[in-house]
Structures are given as structure tokens and as C-alpha cells.
Amino acid sequence: MEQQSQKLWTGNFIVLTICNLLLFLNLQMTLPTFPSYVKETFHANNLTVSLVTSLFAIAAIISRVYAGGALQKGKRNQILLIGLCIAALSTAGYYWCGAVSSLLLLRIGFGIGFGMTSTTFPTMVSNIIPAKRIGEGMGFFGLSTSLAMSIGPMIGLALLGSYGFHTLVIAATLITFIIFPLAHTVRNLPSPREEHASVQVAGKRRKIIDKKILLPFFLNFMLSVTYGGLLSFLALFGKEVHISNVGNFFLINALAVLLIRPFSGRIFDRKGHIAVLIPGAVLVILGLISLSYSTSMGRLMLSAVFYGLGFGILQPSIQAWMIKEVSPGERGMANGMFINSIDLGVAVGSMLLGVIASAIGYMVMYRISALFMIIFLIVYIFAVRAQFRHTKKLDPYKKMSA
């Protein structure tokens, strides 16, 4: 019985992981292609280009506040169905867009649907992962997100370049509709931990955010700022330094993520976040600095390896950390905040780094982007030291738990 309860690779776990992969694949196929499409088709300025990303992110963030509360009330299936419908219809609507204004409205709609759905899938999966394997389980589940973030831009840029925007939209729409029959198979998935927790907290006010997850929220936000710079401007950076096929960056990045994910989750479970966050941040910094000096495909690929290894270590570890800090009934809130930190970071990165790039160019912009990860390291190290002192003061003989 104990062995059965520790099983990770169940049919439901696999289905939910595939659903999450397809959802994020839709997002990542379109996200890096919009800047180039909007700039060339509508002759838009950098501010308008950044709004395509930032308005989507803001809408997703707001919708997750509602979704997190609804999940705690047990309205999981309703949130999932409504979110999927909105996301699919908004994606299909890109096909008929003839003006920037209508495109921006659809980006808001997609943000709402994506925000609801992307909160539901990780909440469902976190309730079926064995408690002692939460880091490993969320690491493998999170691999679907990272894999989509790595191969999605490559696929999207290839479709846009070879077949045009409308073909890209058709492919993204079909991917989203595939989720419906898969999600139908897990609609009756029980969540005993969440139900038990809801009984325990009956009558108490639901938390919008728990202060215990503010630090990992901030750290993932800083990481996502750098990723926003990659998604929004890597194609334009390639033109600036005369490197063709920059989409290969995301392919190598994906391979690096695939390589490191199985190990980083196990290390997190055994040794805690301290063992993985510092080396992961250093690797991301090396990736960004190397990218900023890239004038050849070889250097670009090296930077993709560094960034992919660091990203693959950091993101699932931070998500597992946030889940471990809250009660089972608050996992919807924690997962919503985790994904909000990604969307907020991507939005800020797109707008802020876009302004910097307009002033001083994309090469220098990526060097400045590395400063966000230096701040990541400084804040994290000081926070860990403060926690260590507090724990030692409470009990001089007790080691700090990571």
C-alpha cells in the first residue's frame, strides 16, 4: 500500500503533464512571433509591440486571482472548461485580425483563458503527487512548461518564416483543441488532500497570497524578466548581429532543460532549495553574458546550453518550494502565484528591456538583463542568511531546514 501511494508515473499524471505541455506550447509558439509580425505587418512602434505581451500577462495575472479562489471552493471543472474555451476561441480569432486594436483585445482574452487553465492543471497534479516526491514530481511536470518554452518559440518562428502567420495560428488553435478530450479523461479526478484541507479551514478567509511564498515569487519573477527579453527580442537580436536561424537557441535550450530536470528535482527533495538555486542562477548569468557577445552560431549555442541548464534547475525548484510552503488546500493559490510570477516577469522584461534595447541595442540589453539574476542571487543569499540566524536564535542546536 505504501509503495502504491508513492507511485509517481500514473496515467492521470501523464495526461495532466501532456495537457500542460500543449497549453504552454500554444503560448510559446505565438509569444515570440508576435513582435516581429506586429512590427512588419502594422508598422508598430516598440511600445505597441511590448503591449502584445504585457496585456496578455496582466489579464492572466488578474484571472488567476479569481481562479485560485474558485479552485478552493471546489469549482475545478468549471474553471478548466471555461478557461480552455476562452483560450481556444481567442487563439482562433488571431486569424481574422486586421488591426492592432483587435489583436490586443484577443491577447487580453487569451490571457484570461490561459490564466484560468494554467492554474488548474498544476493544482490538479500537485494533489496526486506523493508528498515525499513533490520536488521530483513537480520537476517532471514542470518539464512540460520548460519544454514548451524551449521548443515552442523555435516551432513558431519556423512556421512564421516558412508558411506565414495564418498557418501558425491554425497550428496553435489545433493544439489547443487537442486538450479538450484529454482533459475530459481527468475531469473526475479526486483531490482528497484539497478536500480534507478545505474542511479544516472552513469558515476562515481564503488567502490571496501567503507571505511564506513571497521570496520564491520574487526570485521567479526576476528569472522571468530575463526570459521575457529572450522571447520578445531574440529574433531582432539575430538580425542585429547577422545570425540566421536564431530559433536554434530554443532547441539547444530545450535539450539542456531535458538533461538537467531529472537531477535537479531529486537534489531538491534531498537537500532543499539551497543546493540548487545558487548554481542555477550562476548558469543563467553565464548564459546571458555569453549571449550578449554572440556573433556566431557556435557562441549562440553555448549561451543556450548555459541558460537552459540554469533555467531547468531554477524554475521547477522554485515551484516545488512554493508548494511545500503552503497547506494542500492553498496549492491553487500557490500555483497561481508561481505562474503569475512568470507572466509578470515576462511582461516587465518585454517592456523594460525593450526600452533599453531601443536606446543602446540588443547586445548591451542582454548584459543588463544579467543584472536581474545578480539581484536574484544577492536577495536570495541575504534571505537565507537571515533565516539561518533566526533559526539558530530559536534553537542553537537545530539545523536550518531548507
N, C-alpha and C positions, 0 to 999 in steps of 0.2 A: 504493500500500500504506500509506504514511504517512497519507494522507488518510482511508483507511478506518479505520485504527486510532484516529483522532481523532474518529470519529463518536460522538455522544452519544445522539441520539434513536433508539435501536434498538428493535425490538419487545420484547425482554426488559426493557429499561429501562422502557418504558411499562407493561408488565404488572406489574412489581415495584412501580412507583410507585402503580398503582391498588390493588394488594393492600394496600400500606401505608396508603393513604387509607381503605380500607374497615375495616381493623383498628382504626385510631385513631378512625374515625367511630363505631364501636360504643362505644368507651371514652368518647368525649366526649359522646355522646348521653345516656349514663346517669350519668356522673360528677356533673354539676351538678344533676341531678334527684333524686338520692338524698337529699340533706339535707332538701329540702322534703317529699319522700314519707315518709321515716322519721319526721320530726318530726310530721307531720299524722296519719299512719296509726297509728304506735306510740306517739305522745306521748313521744318520746325526748328526753333532755337533750342539751346541746351536745357533751358528751364522746362519747356514743354516736354522734351524727351524724358527728363527726370520725373515729371508728373505721371507718366505712364507706369512707372514703377512705384512711386511713393503713394499715389492714390489707391492703388491696389493694396499696398501694405497697410495703410491706415484703415481701410474698410475691413480687412481681415482681422486686424487687431481689435477693432470695436466689436465685430461679430463674435469673436471668441469669448468676450466677457459674457455675452448672452448664452453662448453655447455651454460654457463652463457651468453656469448656474442651472441650465436646463438638464445637463447631464447629472448633476447632483440630485435633481428631482426625479430622475429615472426616465427622462424623455429621450433616451438614446436613439431609438429607431426613427423617431420623428425628425430629430436634428440631422441624422445621417441622410435620410431620404430628401429632405428639403435642401440641404446643402449640396448634395450631388446634382439635383435637378437644376439649381441656380447656376452651379459651376458649368454644367454641360451646355445649357442654353446660352450662357454668356460667351462661352468659347465658340459655339457655332455662329453667334452673332458677329464675330470679327469678320466673317466672310463678306458681309454686306456693308461694312463700314466705309463711308465715303468722305468722312470728315473727322478731324481730330476730336471734336467735341463728343461725337457718338462713340468713338473708340474709348475715350476716357470714362464715359458712363458705363460702358461694358466692363472696363477694368475694375470699376467700383463693384459692379455686380459679381464679377468673378471673385473678387476679394471677399465678399460676403459668403458666397458658397464655399470657397476654399477654406475660409476661416472656420466655418462650422464643421466641415468634413475632416479637416486636418487635426482638429481637436478630438474628434470622436474615435478615429482609428487607434491612435496611441493609448487612449484611455481604455479602450476595449482590450488591447493586447497586454497592457500592464496588469490587468486583473487576472490574466490566465498564465502569466509567467511565475514560476516558483519563486518564492520570496528570496531564497538563498542564491538564486541565479539571475537576479534582477539586472545586474550590470551586464552580464553576458547576453541575456535575453534582449534588453533594450539596445545593446550594441548591434546584434544581428538585425533586429527590427529597424533600427536607425540606419543600418546599411542601405535599406531601401531608399531612404531620403538622400543619403550621400551619393548613392549610385545614380539616382535621378539627377541630382545636382551636378554630377560629373559628366554623364553621357547625354543628358537632355540638351544642354547647350550645343554640344557637338552635332547631335541629330538635327536640332532646329536650324542651326546655321547652314548645315549641308542642304537641308530641304529648301531653305530660303534662297540659297545661292543657285541651286540647280533647277528647282521647279517653281519657285515663286511663293509669295505669301499665302495665296489661297490654298495651295496644296498643303502647306504647313498647317493651316487652320483645320483642314479636313482631317489630317492625321491626328492632331491634338484632340479633336472632337470625338473621333472613333475610339481613341484610347480611353477617354472619359466614360463613354457609354459601355465599355467592357467591364467597368467597375460594378455596374448595376447587378448583373446576375451573380457575380462573385460575392458582393455584399449581402445579397439575398440569402445566401447559404449560412451566414453567421448572424442573421437578424435575431435569432432566439438564443444567442449565446448567453449563458448565465454569468452573472458577475457577483458571486457570493460575498466577496470581500467588501465590495462597494455597498451592497445591500446591508450587510452587517454594520458597516460604519455609519450608514445613514440612520440606522436605529439608534446608535449610540449618540449621535449628535442631534437627534430630534429636538426641535424647539430652540436650537441655537442658530444664530445668524450665520449664513454662509459667508465664507471668506472670499473676497475678490482676489487677494494675494496674501501669502504668508510671508512674514518678514524673513523667515529662515531661507527662503529661496531668492532673496534679493541679490545676494552675491553671485550665485551662478547665473541668474538672469542678466546681470550686468556684464559678466565675462562673456557669455554667449552673444550678447549684443555687440561687444567690441569685435569679436571674431567675425560676426556677420557684416559689420561695416566694411571689413576688408573684402568679403565675398561680394558685397554689392558693387565694389569697384571692379571686380573681375567680370561679373555678369554684364554690367552696363557698358563697360568701356574696353574690354579686351579686343573686340573686333576693330574698334577705332584705333587702339594702340598698335595693332598689327599693321594697319595702313600707315601709321606714323613712322614705324621703324622698318617698313617694307618687308614684313614677314607674311607670307601667304599661308593659308590653312591654319590659322591660329586656333581653330576649333580642336586641333590635336592636343592642345593643352588640357582640355577637359577629358580626353580619352586617357592620357597618361595619369592625370589626376585621379580618374576613376580606378585605374589599376592599382595605384598606390593606396587608395582608400580600401579597396578589396583586400590588399595584402595585410594591412595593419589592423583592421577591425576585429578579427577573431582574437588577436592577442591583447588588444587594449581593454576589451570588456572583461577578460579573465583577470588581468592585472588590477583593474578597478575593484572587482569583487574581493580580491585577496588583500590588497594593500591600500585601497582607498584612492581618493582623487589626487592626493599629494603626489603619488607615484607617476601620474600620467599627465597632469595639466602643465607642469613646467616644461618637460621635454616637448610636449605637443606645441606649446606656444613658441618655443625656440625654433622649431621646424617651420612653422608658418612664417616667422620673421625672415628666416633664411630664404624661403620661397619667394616672398615679396621683394626682398632686396635683389635676389638673383633675377627675378622677372624684370625689374626696373632697368637692369643693364643688358637685357636680352636684345641682341641684334642678329641672332641666327636661330634656326630651328633647334639646334642642339642645346643652346642655353635656355631656350624656352621650355624644352622638355625637362631639363634639370630642375628648373624652378617649379614645374608641375609636380615632380616627384616630391620635393620638399614640402610644398603646400599640401599635397594630397595626404602625405603621411601625417602631418600635423593636424589637418582638418579631420582626418579619420580617427585620430586619437581623441581630440578635444570634444567634438560635438556629441557623440553617444555617451561619453563620460559625464558631461555636464547634464545631459537629460536624465541619466540614471541617478546622479547626485540629487537633482531636484525631486525626483520621485521618492527617493529614500527619506527625504526630509519631511514629507507630509504623510498624513494618515491615508489609508486606502480610499476613503470617501472624498478626499481632496485631490485625487490624481487627475481628474478632469481639469481642475484649476491649474495644477502644476504643469500638465502637458500643454494647456492653452498658453500659459506664460512662457514656456520654453519656445514654442513656435512663434509667439509674439515677439520674443527677443530676436528671432531670426528675421522676421518681416520688418520690424522696426530698424534693425541694423542695416538691412539691405536698402531700405528707403533712405535712411540718413546717409549711408555710404554713397548711394546713387546721386543724391543732391549735393552733398558737401564735397565729395571727391570730384564731381562734375564741375563745380565752380573752380576748384583748384586746378583741374586739368585744363580748363579754358584759359586760365591765367598763365600757367607755367608748363603745360604739356603733360602727356600721359606718363612719360618715363619718371619724371620727378614726382608726379602724383602717387605712383606706386611706392616710392621711397617714403613719402609722407604717410601712406597707408600703413606701413610697417610700424609707425609710431603708436598706432592704436593698440598693437599687440605688445609693445613695450609697456604701455599704460596697463594693459591686461596683467602682465607679469608683476608690475610694481604693486598694484592693488591687491592681487591675489596673495603675494608673499607677505605683505603687511597684515592682511586679514588673517592668514594662517598663524602668523606670529602672535597676533592679538588673541586668537582663540587658544593657542598653546599656553600663553601666560594666564588666561582666565581659568583654564582647566587645571593648571598647576597650582594656582592660588586656592581653588576649591579643594583639591586633593593632591598634595605634593607627590604622592606615591602612585597616582593614576596617570597612565599614558593617554595622550590625546587621541580620540577616535577620529579617524579621517572619514 
